[in-house]
Amino acid sequence: MTVAASKHKSSSEGQPSLSLEVLLYTLVVLLAMWLRLTRLDLYPLTDREAEHALAASTSSVPLSGSESAAHQAFTSLAFTFSGESEAAARWAPALAGVGLVLTPALLRRQIGRSPAFLSVLLLAISPILWTASRTADGTTLATLGITAAAFLLVSGRIEWSAAFLGLALVSGPAALTGLTSIGAGAGVFAILRRRRTNPGGTLTYPIPNSQAWLRGLAIVGLIAVLVATGAGFFPDSLQGIFEGLGSWVSGWFQSSGIAVATLLVMLIAYEPLVSVAGGIGVIGRLRKGNALEAFLASWAMGAVLVLIFYRGRQPADIVWTAIPLTLLAALVISALLDRVFQPENVWLALGFTGALVALMAFAYLQIRAGVSGPGSFQSFLGFPSHFAAAAMGIGLAALAMILLAIGWSREIAQPIVGAAVILVLLGASISAGAALNFGEPTARELYRPQASTLGLNALRESLRTLSRAETGQPDALPIEMGDRPSSALTWATRDFPVFEGSGSPAIVITREGAPLPGEYLGQSVTIGESWGWTGWLPPDLMSWLVVRDAPTVPDRWVLLVRKDVVGVEELPPVELEP
């Protein structure tokens, strides 16, 4: 009776903790779903996204095959049931992004409950993964497949690992980049372990026997075929496997024009919390961590090496650095929070942390005003006034911590400083993610070398208005392209018939600068923009870091409409103010 009662009591005491943990995971998943699934049609598709969407479209001839068989099959399925739209083109990556957020929970026993939960939370609000999940391509599908396969293998679930690997292999070149990053990380891990005096144990994972290997390979092949063909309903998607492989191989020889320094600055600017805390984790876990933690650090280093040597690098490739850094950051933050929330010092820690955050927020606001405000040239003691005020705020914060360390305890001051820095960097990360996903679509963001502006949506609405007035149908008026359209413009006008008759077409869309025929009225519209600087980074890096100010090159087109179609002396406005 005593033993049974003891067991029952132990079970009852553990139950509330488990229920709270499940509740917290549920809240984080709901947050991830809201961030990834809300208003997926807010932005027009970029040129790269439009290429993937057109490959799955049945209303137009694709410009080229999709690089991701999985995305093409899933998107074709979404188009079949819900119709073709920007949101439907992004559904599969968004849902995969929600699944990706939960992958660290697979390592809950290996890295601990708190670090696993913090990793899930950090992935949910990660600006890079948040944005990749709202992008119509195979990056997030590949990231989910590779990450889940690796973590499941460590957890001993070989069949499930094989299933996710099958998903990854048909998700496009991003999967091959991810596998190469893990392979490079394994090489770094092997080299560094030979030089460590304390190897930290052995990285253990189940080694399948020959029968398990055959079963795993069969699962990989079966899942790959099922996913790539949409369970057999879209066999044409299979060609995406070869398109993706060819694109990845050519990336080793053909440059994308994006420097590795640009991607590293992008990682720090968009993921400041993960970069700082994860960087500390890399150094610490390589020296004193266990085998799994050391491998995560090696994986992050291997991913950076791949970025350096892979010439076809893209902004989304930094996900392979961000994921291991996120887990390492969670380990660092978890240990720091344990030091901050000591029962005897909790109120002191909260008070000083709040004061430090307020002073650092004040300093940031002064720097922002100094970069963009009208009073930025006013001086105080020879320095610009806003920057002088920012320096004073930072100085007060440093002085407060020095006095706390001298007058109270250095062991208390250090975690308070760390907690304040974490909160500030967390705010910067969330702000960067919100600007990327809910702000103005612009190429002023380093993550977007090319962006489609809201003017493209306005152009499409004007075409529908004109077609409805002339034919009674929103997409029945034939149009003629005066120049070769971009992929995004092709997607936006895919429902309109192409003018094939003789005489003057009712509507002509041409690039700005073409001569304007006398029988037409014209309206200029900016449908996109691209980076407007040469070199690795924007010319004024400080201005970009603070207010995202950078030069861009607009992609301007002209909507020409025959005067007898319009019936008035001017077109409906389609240009949007920037």
N, C-alpha and C positions, 0 to 999 in steps of 0.2 A: 504493500500500500504506500509505503514511504517513497519507494523508487518511482512508482507510477505517479504519485502526487507531485514529486519533484519534476518529472518529465513534463507533466501537464502544466505546471507553473512556468517551466522554462519556455514551453511552446507559447503560452499565453503572453509572456513578456516579450517574445520575439515578434509576435503578430503585429502590434501597432507600428513597429519600425518598418516591417515589410509593407504594411498598408500605406504608410507615409511615403515610402520609396516609390511604390507603384503610382501613387497619386502625383508625385513630383515628375516621374517619367511621363505620365499622361499629359500633364500640363505642358511639358516641354514639346511633346509631339504635337499637341494642338497649336502651340506657338509656331513650330516649324511648318505645319500645314498652312496656317494663316499667312506666313511670310512668303511661302512658295506658290500657293494656289490663288491668292487674292489678285484679281484684276490682271490676269495673264495677257489680256489683250490691250493693256495700257499703252504699250509701245508698238509701233510698226516693226515688222521683221527687218533685221539687218540683211545685207546681201548674203552673208554666210548662212543665216537662218533660212532665208528665202530659198536658197539652193536645196536645202534639206526638205523644206515643205513642198517645193515644186516636184521633187522626186516622188513624193507620196500622193500628189494631187492627181485627180482623174479629169479635171477640167482644163488642163493645159499640158503641152508637151514639155517634159522636164529639160532644163538646159544641160544638165549632166546628171549622172547617177549619184545617189547619196553615198557618202563615205561610211555611213552607219546603217547596216542592214537592220539592226534592232530598232533604231529610231524610225526608219522608213516603214517597217512592218507595224509597229505600234501606232504610228501616226496615220497610216492608211486605215487601220482599224478605227481610230478615233474619228477620222474624216467620214467613214462609212456610217457611223451611228449618230454623229452630232453635226455633220456638215463641216466644210472647210473654213477655218478661221485661224487667226493668230493664236487664240487661246488653245484650240485643239492641237495645233502644232507644238505647243509647249507642255501639254499634259503629261506625256511620258517622262520627260526630264524632271518635271516638278514632283511627280509621284516617286520617282527614283531618288530624288533629293531627300524626301521625307524618310525613305528607307535607309539612306546613307547616314542620316543623323543618328539612328539607333545602333549602328554597327559597333561602337565602343562598348555597348552593353554585353557584347559577346565575350569581352575580356574582363568581365566583372570579377571573376575569381582570380585572375592573374595579376591585375593591377590594383584591385581594391574597389569597394563600393563607391566611396566618395570620388576618387579620380575618374571612375567610369561614368558616373553621373555628370560630373563637371565636363568631361569630354563630350558627352551628348549635348549638354547645354551650349558649349562653345561651338560645336558644329552647327547647331540650330541657328545661331546668330552670326555665323562666319560670313562676312561679306562676299568672299570669293565663292564659297559653296552655295550661298544664297543666290548669287547672280547666275552661277552656272546652272542651277536648278530651274531658272526662269529663261533659259536660252534653248532654242530649238535646235539641238544637235545631240550627238551621242555621248558627250563628255560625262554627264552625270550617270548615265546608264553604265558606262565603262568603269567609272569610279566606284559605284556601288558594287559591281561585279568583282572587281579586283580586291577591294577592301574587305568585303564580306567573305570572299574565298580565303584570303589570308588569315583573317581572325577566326574563321570557322576551323581552319586547319590547325591552328594553335590550340583551339578548344577541343580538338579530337573528333569533329564531325565531318568526316571525309566525304561522304556522299553529298551533303549539302554544300560543302566547299566546291566539289566538282560541278554542281548545278550552277552556282554563281559564276564559276570560271567559264562555263559555257555561255552564259549571258554576256560576260565581258568580251569574249573573243569575237563576237559578232557586233560589237557596239562601236567599232571604228578605231581609228589610229590612236586615240587617247588611251585605249586599253594596252596597246603595245608599248606606248610611252610609259605607262604605269608599271608594266612588267619589267621593262628595262630599268626603271628607277629602283624597283625592289631588288633586281639582280645586282645593280651597282652598289646598293646598300649592303647586300650580302657580301660583296667583295670587300667593302670598307670594314664591315664587321669582322671578317676573317683576319684581315691585316692588323686591325687594332687589337684584337684579342691576343695575338701573339706577343704584343708589346706590353700588355697589361700585367702588372704584378698580381692583381686580384681579378681573375677573369669573371667573377660574379656568377659562377655556376654555368650550366649548359642550357642552351636554348632547346627545349624539348618540344617535340611534336610527334604525333604517331607516324611511323614509317609503314606504309601499306605493304602487304605481301603481294605476290604476283596476281592472286585472284582479286584482291582489292584494287590493284592498279587497273586491271582489265575492266572491273565494274565502274571505276571512276572514269576511265576513258569513254566507256559506253555512255555514261551519264552526261559527260561533257559534250559528246557528239550529238546525243539526242536533244538536249536542251538547246544547243546551238542551232540545230536545224529547225526545231519548233519555233524558236524566237525569230530567227532570220526570215522565216516564211510566214510568220503570223499564223502558226498552227496549220500551214498548208493553204491558207486563203490568199496569200500574196507571194507566190513563188518568185516573182520578179525582183523582190527585195534581196534575194541571194547575191545578186551582183554587187551589192554594197560591200560584201566581204572582200572582194578583190579590189574594189575602188579604195577601201580603207587601207588595205595592205600596200597598194601601190603608192598611195599618198604618204604613208608613213616612211616607206623606203626612200622615196624621192626627197623627203624632208632632211635626210642625212647629207644630201648633196646640194639642194637648192635652198637658199636663204629666204626666210619669210620677211626679212627687213626689220625684224624686231630684235634689238640687242639684249643680251642677257642682263646687262645692267638695268635696262628698263623693267624687266620682270622682277628683279630683286628689289628695286625701289617700289614697284607696285605691291609686292608682298608686304613690305614694311609699312607702306602708306595705307593699304586697305586692311591689313591684319596686324596692327601695332601690338595688341595684347599677345597674340599667339607668337609673333616674331620675338618679342622681348622675353616673355616667360618661357617660350619654347626654346629660344637660344640658350637661356640659362639652364634649361633642362638638358640640352644636348651636351653642354660642357660637364654638368654634374653627373649625368647618367653614364657617360663614357668612362668617367673616372671611378665611380662608386656604385653604379646601378647594377641590377641583376641582368641576366642575359637578355630577357625580353626588352627591358628598358634600353639597354645598350644597342639592341638591334633597331629599335625605333629611332634612336639618335643616328645610327648609321644609315637608316633608310632616308632620313631627312638630308643627310650629306650626299648620299647617292643620287637623290632627286635633283640636288643642285648641280652635281656633276653632269647629269643628263641635260639639264638646261644649258650648260656651258657648251657641250659638244654637239647637241642636236640643233642643226641650223634652221630647221623648219618650225622652231618653237612658236607657240601661241600663248596669249595671256592665260587661257584656261589650264595650261600645263602646270601652273604653280599649285594646282590642287594637290599634286603628288608630294610637294614639300609641305603644304599646309596641314595635311592629315596627320603625319607623324608628329609634327610640331604641336598640333593641338593636343594630342595625348600626353606629350611631354609637358606642355604648359599646364595641363590639368593636374599632373603629379606635383608640379612646383606650387601651384596655387593651393592645392589641397593641404600640403604641408604648411604653407604660410598661414592659412586660415586656422589650422589647429593651434598655431602659436598666438594668433590674434585673439581668439575667443577663449582665453583662459578665464575661468570663473572669477578669479580675484581681480582681474584687470580689464574686464570686458567693457565697462562704462568709460574708463579712461581711454581705452583703445578706440571706441566708437567716437568719442568727443574729439580727440586729436585727429583721427582719420577724416571726420567731417570737416574740420577746420583746414586741413591740408588740401582736401579736394576743392573747397571753396576758394582758397588762395590760388591754386593752379588753374581753376576755371576762370578766375579773374584775370590771370596772366594770359590765358589763351584769348579771351575776349579783347584784351588790349592789343595783342599781336594781330588779331583779325582786323581790328579797327585801324591799326597802323598800316596794314597791307592795302586795305581797300577804302578806308574812311577819308573824308575831306580834311581832317586835321592831322593827317599823317606826317606833314612836313613841319608842324610846330615843334619847337625844340625845348628841352628842359635840361639845363646843365650841359649843353652841347649835344645831347642825344635827342632823337625824335621822341616826343612826349609819350606816345603810346608804348613804345618799346621801353622807355625809362620806367613807366608804371608797371609793365610786365616784369621787368627785372626786380623791381621793388617787391612785387607779390611773391616771386620765386625766392627772393632773399629772406622775406619774412617767414616763409615756410621752412627754409633751411635753418634759420635761426631758432625757430620754435623747436625743431627736432634736436638741434645741438643742445639747447637748454634742457630738454627732456632727458636726453642721454646722460648729461652731466649731473643734473639734479635728481633724477629718478633712477633710470636703469637703461643701459644700452640694449639689453635683451628685450626691453619693451619698445624702445624707439625703432629698432630695425623692422619688426613686423608691421608697425604702424605705417612707416614709410612705404613698405611693400604693398600694403593693402590700399593706401591712397593712390599709388601709381597704378595698381591694377584697375581701380575704379575709373581713373581718368582714361586709361587706355581702352577700357571696355566702352566708355562713352564715345571715344573716337572711332572705335570699330563699328558700333551701331550706327553712328552718324554716317560713316562711309557707306555702309550697306544700304541705308535708307536712301541716300543720294543716288546710288547706282540703280536702285530698283524702283523707286517711286518719285525721283526727281525728273528734271528735264532730260530727255534722251539726247545726248551730245557726245561728240568725239573729244571734248575737253577731258573726258575721263581716260586715263591710261589704259583701262581695261577694254576700251572700245576704240580700236584704230579707225573703225568706220561705224557710223550710226545713222539710222533712218529717223528723220525728224517727224514731228507731228504734221508738218506740211504735206507729207505723203498721204496721211489719212484725209486731210482736207481736200486734196486733189481727187481722191477717189469719191468722196461725197459730192464734189462738184460734178464729176462725170455722171454719177447716178441721178443727180438733179436734172442735168441736161437731157439725159436719156429718158427719164420719166416724162419730162415736158414734151419731148419730141415724139416718143413712141408709146408712152403709157407704161413702159417696162423699165425697171431700174438699170438693166444691163443689156439692152438690145441695140444701142446705137453704135455702129461700127467706128473704130478708131484706127488711125495710122500713126506709126512711130517714125518720126523723122530721123532719128538716130537709134543706134542699138541700145535698148533699154538695159538698165542695171537689173540684177536679179530681184531686188526689192520692188522695183517698178513693175517688172513682169508679174510678180505675185499680186500686186495691188490691182492690176488691170486684167487679170487672168479670165474673168467672167465676161469681158466685152469681146464681141466678135472683131476680127481683123478686117479692115476695109480691103476689098479685092476688086471692086468695080472700076469703071472708067470715070473720069471727071474729078472734081474736087471732093475729097472726103469731108464729112461734116465736122470731124474733130481730128486734129493733128497734135501730137505731143512731141516736142523736139527740145534739144538742149538750147539753153540761152545763148544768144549770139547769132542764131540763124536769121536770115532775112524774113521780115514779116510780110506775107502776101497781102495785097490790098483788100481782098474779099474776106479777110479774117480779122477777128479781134483776138488779142492775146493778153494773157495774164501770167506773170512770172511767179514761180513757187520754188522754194528750197525743199527738196525731198530728202536730203541727206547731207552729211558732212564727214570729213576725215581729218586726221592729224594735219596741222598746218605748220609744223616745224621740222627742221632737219636735225639729225643728231639723235642722241639717246633719250634726251629728256626735254621737257618744255623749257623755253629760254629763261623764264623767271620761275625757278623751282619753288622758292618760298611762297610766291603768290599762288602757285598751283596747289601746294600742300595745304594752304590755309583756306582759299576760296575757290579752288579748282578753276583758275583763270589761265587759259592757254589759247594760242591761235589755232583756228580751224579753217579748212577750205570747204566752202559750201558747194553742194551739187545742185545747181539751179537748172530748172527746165521751164519751158513755156507751154501753156495750154492754149492752143489756137482753135477757135470755133468760128465756123462760117457765120456771117452776119444774119443770114436768113434763118439759121437754127436758133441763134440766141434771141433774135427779135428785139433786142435793146442795144443801146450804144455802149454798154460795158458789161463785163462778165461778173458773175457773183465772185466776191473776194475769196481767194483760196490761200493767200499768203498769211502766215501767222507771225506775229511779232516775236522775236527771239527773247 
